[in-house]
Amino acid sequence: MESTLKKLEQNRYELTVEVGHDDLKRYVQAAEDKFAKEIKVDGFRQGKVPRDKVRQEVGNEGILEEGLNIALQDSLAKTLEKEGLEVLKVSDLKIKENSASKLLYIVNLLIFPPVTFGNLIGFKVKKKEVSVDKKEIDDALEFIRISRSKFIRKHKSIEKGDRAEVDFEVTQNGLPIEGGVSKNHPVVVGDNKFIPGFEDQLLGMKEGEEKKFSLIAPKDYFHKAVAGKELDFEVKVIKVEEIQKPALSDEFARSLGQFEGLHDLERNVSEGILDEKKNKEQQRLRIEILSGILAKSKIDLPKDMINERLNEMVVKFDNDLHLKGMELSIHLAHLNKTEDDLRKDWRPEAEKQVAFALILKKIAKDNNIKPTPEEIEEMANNLIQAMTSKGEVNPENINLANTREAALAELTNEKVFEFLEKRYSV
């Protein structure tokens, strides 16, 4: 087996690998052995099927195809080990020759960049104590009450606390704004979930009534394109309902199915809020530790990794907009921005995320931090179970190798974070 390595740019290399006849023969035999363990043939125990029977059942084409897969994986792994390369990504596989005498292929490699840590002696991040106050518990219980409320149709004027369904259209200078049209939109009057003043305008209206009015959007309004500007509203009330919330009592708590009484419900709510606040504090602590390490480190960030992370961020943002019935191009037009502008704005965050990932990987390598095979298998099974129970994927289409890789990455990062918390938090 022979190989040549050529640097293309920064951390990207081109690797050429040539596999000879003798090695190819062993890979074909390995493919036959693999099938012999997997296939079932009448008259033979599984795992004990002779090679000639394997060839009959699978066919030469199937065996050669599997032999090629094994040859690519094994030869690449051995070549990377021989060259002493720590690879972040393998891409652009090109098979130049695949014959009985030779396999010749080329791949592009993204090599792990040098990460140099500065002096971290004395570096510590202080943990914050978290607690739950009575108002947080009361607010959570009120949310539960609202979720179990009954809505009673009424034909009187809207009052504070009522639930209404409205059609509305919002325009600015006669032109509709993004997300400014909705049908049968639910509003709880008095919750102040809409632009300030909108819910006040609904007070006194009845089912079937229409109204036009104008409001000034706050200067800090989340919809930056209309912040501080006058907006015109056309509203029609479709339905008005009185909200009847259940009383907080032992009976109500038991009706939720898993509580002995109101005290038990309050305790459960308090524990849930506390767990959530602990998780948020843990995330803050971890990010602050990584930020501190990054500030004292030197990393040659690969451009490819930054661009790939930016692509992922844009795709996620686009998907989130689609879930809200919005389009990325229209959203950017309202902001008077292009996708390139978006990428420029987000580049510092993408660079930070890539740097964090490289720091975690470097610390794991330097300290030999890795999960056990049993831990990987357990998490992989949990991931598969979660995906199949939600109907996200057909069990037959699950790629076990990719699932194990995902489990390995997640478990390794968690172990590195635990290592960092012990060393750098007080």
C-alpha positions in Angstrom: 0.0 0.0 0.0 1.4 3.4 -1.1 0.3 6.9 -0.5 1.2 10.5 -1.3 0.1 13.7 0.5 -0.1 17.1 -1.1 -1.0 20.3 0.8 -3.8 22.4 -0.9 -4.4 25.3 1.5 -4.3 26.1 5.2 -5.5 22.8 6.9 -6.6 21.0 3.7 -4.6 18.2 2.0 -5.1 15.9 -0.9 -4.3 12.2 -0.2 -3.7 9.7 -2.9 -3.7 6.0 -1.9 -2.8 3.0 -4.0 -3.8 -0.5 -2.9 -2.1 -3.5 -4.6 -3.3 -6.9 -5.7 -2.4 -8.9 -2.6 -4.2 -6.4 -0.3 -7.3 -6.3 -2.5 -7.5 -10.1 -2.4 -7.5 -10.0 1.4 -10.3 -7.3 1.3 -12.4 -9.5 -0.9 -11.9 -12.4 1.5 -12.9 -10.1 4.4 -16.1 -9.3 2.5 -16.8 -13.0 2.1 -16.2 -13.6 5.8 -18.5 -10.8 6.7 -21.4 -12.2 4.6 -20.7 -15.7 6.0 -21.4 -14.4 9.5 -24.6 -12.5 8.4 -26.5 -14.5 5.8 -28.7 -17.5 6.6 -28.5 -20.6 4.3 -30.5 -23.7 4.8 -28.4 -26.6 6.1 -25.7 -24.4 7.6 -25.4 -22.7 11.0 -25.2 -18.9 10.8 -21.6 -17.9 10.8 -20.5 -21.2 9.4 -21.6 -20.8 5.7 -18.8 -21.9 3.3 -17.3 -19.4 0.9 -18.7 -21.1 -2.2 -22.2 -20.9 -0.8 -21.6 -17.2 0.1 -20.7 -16.5 -3.5 -23.8 -18.3 -4.7 -26.1 -16.4 -2.3 -24.6 -12.9 -2.5 -23.1 -13.0 -6.0 -19.7 -11.8 -7.2 -20.9 -8.2 -7.7 -22.2 -7.9 -4.1 -19.0 -9.4 -2.7 -16.8 -7.1 -4.8 -18.8 -4.0 -3.8 -18.5 -4.9 -0.1 -14.8 -5.6 -0.6 -14.4 -2.1 -2.1 -16.1 -0.6 0.9 -13.8 -2.5 3.3 -10.7 -1.6 1.2 -11.5 2.1 1.3 -12.2 2.2 5.0 -9.3 0.1 6.1 -6.7 1.4 3.7 -7.6 5.0 4.6 -7.5 4.3 8.3 -4.0 2.7 8.0 -2.7 5.4 5.8 -3.8 8.2 8.2 -2.2 6.3 11.1 1.0 5.8 9.1 1.1 9.5 8.1 0.3 10.6 11.7 -2.6 12.7 10.6 -5.5 13.8 12.9 -8.4 14.3 10.5 -11.4 16.4 11.1 -13.2 15.6 7.8 -12.7 13.4 4.8 -14.4 14.5 1.6 -14.4 14.4 -2.3 -13.6 10.7 -2.7 -12.5 10.0 -6.3 -11.7 6.5 -7.5 -9.2 6.7 -10.3 -8.8 2.9 -10.9 -10.6 -0.1 -9.5 -9.3 -3.3 -11.1 -8.3 -6.8 -9.9 -4.7 -5.6 -9.7 -5.0 -2.1 -8.2 -7.3 0.3 -6.4 -6.3 3.9 -6.8 -8.2 6.7 -5.1 -7.9 10.4 -4.0 -9.6 12.1 -1.0 -9.5 15.6 0.4 -8.6 15.8 4.1 -9.3 18.6 6.6 -6.6 18.3 9.2 -7.0 19.2 12.8 -5.3 22.7 13.2 -2.7 23.4 15.9 -4.4 24.5 19.1 -2.0 26.2 21.7 -3.3 26.9 25.2 -1.9 29.8 27.1 -1.2 30.1 30.8 -4.4 29.0 32.6 -2.9 29.0 36.1 -5.3 30.7 38.5 -8.1 30.8 35.9 -11.4 30.1 37.6 -15.1 30.7 36.9 -17.5 31.2 39.9 -20.6 29.1 40.0 -23.9 30.9 40.8 -26.3 29.5 43.3 -29.8 29.0 41.9 -33.1 28.9 43.8 -36.8 29.1 43.2 -39.1 31.8 44.7 -42.8 31.6 45.4 -43.7 33.9 42.4 -42.1 31.5 40.0 -44.1 28.6 41.4 -47.3 30.7 41.4 -46.7 31.7 37.8 -46.1 28.1 36.7 -49.3 26.9 38.5 -51.2 29.7 36.8 -49.9 28.5 33.5 -51.2 25.0 34.3 -54.6 26.4 35.3 -54.8 28.3 32.0 -53.9 25.2 30.0 -56.8 23.3 31.7 -59.3 26.2 31.3 -62.7 26.0 29.7 -63.7 28.5 27.0 -67.3 29.5 27.1 -68.7 31.2 24.0 -70.1 34.7 24.8 -71.9 37.3 22.7 -71.1 40.3 24.8 -68.3 42.9 24.5 -64.7 41.8 25.0 -63.5 42.3 28.5 -60.1 42.0 30.0 -59.3 38.4 30.5 -61.4 37.1 27.7 -60.1 35.0 24.8 -60.8 36.2 21.3 -60.1 35.0 17.8 -59.5 37.7 15.3 -58.5 38.2 11.7 -56.1 41.1 11.2 -53.9 42.8 8.6 -51.1 45.1 9.4 -49.8 47.6 6.8 -47.2 50.4 6.8 -47.7 53.2 4.3 -50.3 51.1 2.6 -48.1 48.0 2.1 -48.4 44.8 4.1 -45.6 44.0 6.5 -44.0 40.6 6.9 -46.1 38.3 9.1 -48.8 41.0 9.2 -51.7 38.9 8.1 -53.4 36.2 10.2 -56.8 34.5 10.4 -58.5 33.2 13.5 -55.6 34.4 15.6 -56.1 33.7 19.3 -55.6 36.6 21.7 -56.1 36.6 25.5 -56.9 40.2 26.2 -54.7 41.5 29.0 -51.8 39.1 28.5 -49.9 41.9 26.6 -48.5 39.4 24.1 -49.1 41.7 21.1 -47.7 45.1 20.2 -48.6 47.6 23.0 -52.1 49.0 22.6 -53.4 46.3 20.3 -55.3 44.4 23.0 -56.7 47.7 24.4 -58.3 48.4 21.0 -60.2 45.1 21.2 -61.9 46.0 24.5 -65.6 46.6 24.0 -65.7 44.9 20.5 -68.2 42.1 19.8 -68.2 39.1 17.6 -68.5 40.1 14.0 -67.4 43.7 14.5 -64.6 45.3 12.5 -62.2 48.1 13.4 -59.4 50.2 12.0 -56.7 51.8 14.1 -53.1 52.9 14.1 -50.3 52.2 16.6 -46.6 53.2 16.9 -44.4 50.2 17.2 -41.9 50.4 20.1 -38.4 51.5 19.2 -37.0 48.2 20.6 -39.7 46.1 18.8 -38.4 42.7 17.8 -39.5 43.3 14.2 -36.6 45.7 13.5 -38.0 46.7 10.0 -41.0 48.5 11.6 -39.6 49.4 15.0 -40.6 53.0 16.0 -42.9 53.3 12.9 -46.6 53.9 12.6 -48.6 50.8 11.7 -52.2 50.6 10.4 -54.4 47.7 11.6 -57.6 46.3 10.2 -59.2 43.8 12.7 -62.3 41.7 12.7 -63.5 39.8 15.8 -64.4 36.2 14.8 -65.2 34.7 18.3 -65.3 35.9 21.9 -64.9 33.4 24.8 -64.9 33.7 28.6 -62.1 31.8 30.2 -63.1 29.7 33.2 -60.0 28.6 35.0 -60.2 25.7 37.5 -59.6 26.5 41.2 -56.2 25.5 42.7 -57.1 22.6 45.0 -56.2 19.1 45.9 -58.9 17.9 43.6 -57.4 19.8 40.7 -53.9 18.5 41.4 -55.2 14.9 41.5 -57.0 15.5 38.2 -53.6 15.9 36.5 -53.1 12.2 37.2 -49.9 11.8 39.2 -50.2 14.0 42.3 -51.6 13.2 45.8 -52.7 16.8 46.3 -51.9 20.5 45.8 -48.8 20.3 48.0 -47.4 17.5 45.9 -48.1 19.4 42.7 -46.3 22.5 44.1 -43.3 20.5 45.1 -43.1 18.9 41.6 -43.4 22.3 39.9 -40.7 23.7 42.2 -38.3 20.8 41.5 -38.9 21.2 37.7 -38.1 24.9 37.8 -35.0 24.3 39.9 -33.8 21.6 37.5 -34.3 24.0 34.5 -32.4 26.8 36.3 -29.6 24.5 37.2 -29.3 23.4 33.6 -29.2 27.1 32.4 -26.5 27.9 35.0 -24.5 24.9 33.9 -24.6 26.1 30.3 -23.5 29.6 31.4 -20.7 28.1 33.4 -19.5 25.9 30.5 -19.6 28.8 28.0 -17.7 31.1 30.3 -15.0 28.5 30.9 -14.6 27.9 27.2 -14.5 31.6 26.5 -11.8 32.1 29.1 -9.7 29.3 27.6 -10.3 30.7 24.1 -9.1 34.1 25.2 -5.8 32.6 26.2 -5.4 30.2 23.2 -4.0 30.4 19.7 -6.0 28.6 17.0 -5.6 28.7 13.2 -9.4 28.4 12.5 -10.0 26.4 9.2 -12.0 28.5 6.8 -13.9 25.4 5.6 -15.2 24.7 9.1 -16.3 28.3 9.6 -18.2 28.3 6.3 -19.7 25.0 7.0 -20.9 26.3 10.4 -22.3 29.4 8.8 -24.2 27.2 6.3 -25.7 25.2 9.1 -26.8 28.4 10.9 -28.4 29.8 7.8 -30.3 26.6 7.0 -31.6 26.4 10.6 -32.7 30.0 10.5 -34.5 29.4 7.1 -36.2 26.3 8.5 -37.3 28.2 11.6 -38.8 31.0 9.4 -40.7 28.3 7.3 -42.3 27.0 10.5 -43.6 30.5 11.1 -44.9 30.8 7.5 -42.1 33.1 6.4 -39.5 33.1 3.7 -35.8 34.0 4.2 -35.6 36.1 1.1 -38.6 38.2 2.1 -37.4 38.5 5.7 -34.0 39.8 4.5 -35.7 42.2 2.1 -37.6 43.7 4.9 -34.4 44.1 6.9 -32.7 45.6 3.8 -30.1 42.9 4.0 -28.7 40.1 1.8 -27.7 36.6 2.8 -24.1 37.7 2.5 -24.8 40.4 5.1 -26.4 37.8 7.4 -23.3 35.6 7.1 -21.0 38.6 7.8 -23.1 39.4 10.9 -23.0 35.8 12.1 -19.4 35.1 11.3 -18.0 36.0 14.7 -20.4 33.6 16.4 -19.6 30.9 13.8 -15.9 31.4 14.5 -16.5 31.1 18.3 -18.5 27.9 17.9 -15.8 26.3 15.7 -13.1 27.4 18.2 -15.1 25.9 21.1 -15.4 22.6 19.2 -11.6 22.5 18.5 -10.8 23.3 22.1 -13.1 20.4 23.3 -11.4 18.0 20.9 -7.9 19.1 21.9 -8.6 18.7 25.6 -10.2 15.3 25.0 -7.1 14.2 23.1 -4.5 15.6 25.5 -6.2 14.0 28.5 -7.3 10.8 26.9 -11.0 11.5 27.7 -13.3 9.1 25.9 -16.4 7.1 26.7 -16.4 3.3 27.1 -17.8 1.1 24.3 -20.7 0.2 26.7 -21.6 3.8 27.2 -21.5 4.4 23.4 -23.7 1.4 22.7 -26.2 2.5 25.4 -26.5 6.0 24.1 -26.7 4.8 20.5 -29.6 2.6 21.5 -31.3 5.4 23.3 -30.9 7.7 20.2 -32.4 5.0 18.0 -35.3 4.4 20.4 -36.0 8.2 20.5 -36.0 8.6 16.8 -38.2 5.6 16.1 -40.7 6.4 18.9 -41.2 9.9 17.4 -41.6 8.4 14.0 -38.7 10.5 12.7 -37.1 7.6 10.9 -37.8 4.1 9.7 -35.7 1.6 11.8 -34.6 -0.1 8.7 -33.0 3.1 7.4 -31.0 3.9 10.5 -27.3 4.1 9.9 -25.8 2.4 13.0 -22.3 3.6 12.3 -23.4 7.3 12.1 -25.6 6.9 15.2 -22.6 5.5 17.2 -20.4 8.4 15.9 -23.1 10.9 17.2 -23.2 9.1 20.5 -19.4 9.1 20.8 -19.2 12.8 20.1 -21.9 13.7 22.6 -20.5 11.5 25.3 -17.0 12.8 24.8 -18.0 16.4 24.9 -20.0 15.8 28.1 -17.0 14.1 29.8 -14.7 17.0 28.7 -17.2 19.5 30.2 -17.2 17.6 33.5 -13.4 17.6 33.4 -13.4 21.4 32.8 -15.9 22.1 35.5 -13.8 20.3 38.1 -10.7 22.1 37.1 -11.8 25.6 36.4 -15.0 26.3 38.5 -15.3 27.4 42.1 
